[in-house]
């Protein structure tokens, strides 16, 4: 599989996972580069949900994944009154981005994991400081966890077939510390 095809598949996977794990269904297709789907700096988060755009910075991401990353972009298409979604895209033209999803319901981590198991295959337990019930799927590129009363999902989308668990856990630890 070519790097471009791998990145496109990974982007589709991250978006499908966000929709599947929240029980949403959309009528359209989402691509991470579409300008009308995101707003720079973040919009208003869902009521009672941490602002997903405040949970990571470009330098946090660059400290974990080689490269440089643009400012947070609030995903208006995936965010709604129940959830907040933010993304950071690679500044070097690579098909790499990080997505953070936050929603009320830390107590729902087990049902979210069951949904991930059904949609993406067996999840793997991971340890994230400050979180409970943490698991990863899709070669470690998607991680779900409970942080207090909040369910958080961190997606690490790269044009590689390598296992990304260590990187995604490192990003998730930063996120958990900022919830």
C-alpha positions in Angstrom: 0.0 0.0 0.0 1.4 3.4 -0.9 2.0 6.1 1.8 -0.8 8.2 0.4 -3.2 5.4 0.3 -2.2 4.4 3.8 -2.8 8.0 5.0 -6.2 8.2 3.3 -7.2 4.8 4.8 -6.0 5.9 8.3 -7.8 9.2 8.0 -11.0 7.4 7.1 -10.4 5.0 9.9 -10.0 7.7 12.5 -13.2 9.5 11.4 -15.2 6.3 11.1 -14.0 5.4 14.6 -15.1 8.7 16.0 -18.5 8.2 14.5 -18.8 4.5 15.4 -17.6 5.0 19.0 -20.2 7.7 19.6 -23.0 6.0 17.9 -23.3 8.7 15.3 -24.1 8.1 11.7 -23.5 10.7 9.0 -24.9 11.1 5.6 -21.7 12.5 4.1 -18.0 11.7 3.8 -15.4 13.5 5.8 -11.8 14.3 4.9 -9.4 15.9 7.3 -8.1 18.5 4.8 -11.5 20.0 3.9 -11.3 23.7 5.0 -15.0 24.1 5.7 -15.0 21.3 8.3 -12.6 22.9 10.8 -12.1 26.3 12.3 -8.7 27.5 13.5 -8.3 27.9 17.3 -11.4 26.0 18.2 -15.1 26.8 18.6 -17.2 26.5 21.7 -17.0 23.0 23.2 -20.1 21.0 24.0 -21.7 21.9 27.4 -19.9 20.2 30.3 -17.1 18.9 28.0 -13.5 20.1 28.1 -12.5 22.1 25.1 -10.7 19.4 23.0 -8.5 22.1 21.4 -7.0 23.0 24.8 -5.9 19.5 25.6 -2.8 19.5 23.4 -0.5 22.0 21.8 1.6 21.8 18.6 4.7 21.6 20.7 3.2 18.7 22.7 2.6 16.8 19.5 6.1 17.6 18.1 7.6 16.3 21.3 6.1 12.9 20.6 5.9 12.7 16.8 8.7 14.0 14.6 7.7 17.1 12.6 5.9 20.3 13.2 2.2 20.8 13.6 -0.2 23.7 13.0 -2.5 25.2 15.6 -5.6 23.4 16.8 -8.5 23.3 14.4 -11.9 22.7 15.9 -13.8 20.1 13.8 -17.3 21.7 13.4 -18.6 18.7 11.5 -17.9 16.1 14.2 -18.5 18.4 17.2 -22.0 18.9 18.5 -23.9 19.5 21.8 -22.7 16.1 23.0 -19.0 16.0 22.0 -16.0 18.2 21.1 -13.5 17.3 18.4 -10.2 19.0 17.6 -7.4 18.3 15.1 -3.8 19.3 14.6 -2.3 18.7 11.1 1.3 18.2 10.1 2.9 21.5 8.8 5.4 19.6 6.6 2.8 18.4 4.0 2.8 14.8 5.4 -0.5 13.1 5.7 -0.2 13.1 9.5 -2.7 14.5 12.0 -3.8 14.1 15.6 -7.4 14.2 16.7 -8.8 14.5 20.2 -12.5 13.7 20.9 -14.0 14.5 24.3 -17.5 13.8 25.5 -19.3 13.5 28.9 -19.5 9.9 30.2 -16.2 8.6 31.5 -18.4 5.7 32.9 -19.1 4.7 29.3 -15.5 3.6 28.6 -16.5 -0.1 28.7 -19.3 0.3 26.2 -17.1 2.4 24.0 -14.5 -0.3 24.1 -17.1 -3.0 23.2 -18.1 -0.8 20.2 -14.4 -0.5 19.2 -14.0 -4.3 19.5 -17.0 -4.9 17.2 -16.0 -2.3 14.7 -12.2 -2.7 14.6 -11.2 -5.9 16.2 -10.0 -6.7 19.7 -8.8 -3.8 21.7 -5.6 -3.9 23.7 -5.3 -2.7 27.3 -2.9 0.2 27.7 -1.8 2.3 30.7 -2.2 6.0 30.6 -1.4 8.0 33.7 -4.4 9.9 35.0 -6.9 7.7 33.0 -8.9 4.5 33.6 -10.1 1.8 31.3 -7.6 2.8 28.5 -7.5 0.7 25.4 -6.1 1.0 21.9 -7.2 -0.3 18.5 -6.0 -0.1 14.9 -2.3 -0.7 15.6 -2.3 1.8 18.4 -3.5 4.7 16.3 -6.7 5.1 18.2 -6.9 5.2 22.0 -10.0 5.5 24.2 -10.0 6.2 27.9 -11.9 7.7 30.8 -10.5 10.8 32.5 -12.8 11.4 35.5 -16.3 12.0 34.1 -15.1 12.5 30.5 -14.6 9.9 27.7 -11.6 10.9 25.6 -10.4 9.4 22.3 -7.0 10.2 20.9 -6.3 9.4 17.2 -2.7 9.4 15.8 -3.0 9.2 12.0 0.2 8.7 10.1 1.1 7.4 6.7 2.8 4.3 8.1 1.8 0.7 8.8 4.0 0.8 12.0 2.4 0.2 15.4 1.7 3.6 16.9 0.8 2.6 20.4 3.8 4.2 22.2 3.2 7.5 20.5 -0.5 7.5 21.1 -0.1 6.6 24.7 2.3 9.5 25.2 -0.1 11.9 23.5 -3.0 10.5 25.6 -1.0 11.0 28.8 -0.6 14.7 28.0 -4.3 15.0 27.2 -5.3 13.2 30.4 -3.2 15.7 32.4 -5.0 18.6 30.8 -8.6 17.4 31.1 
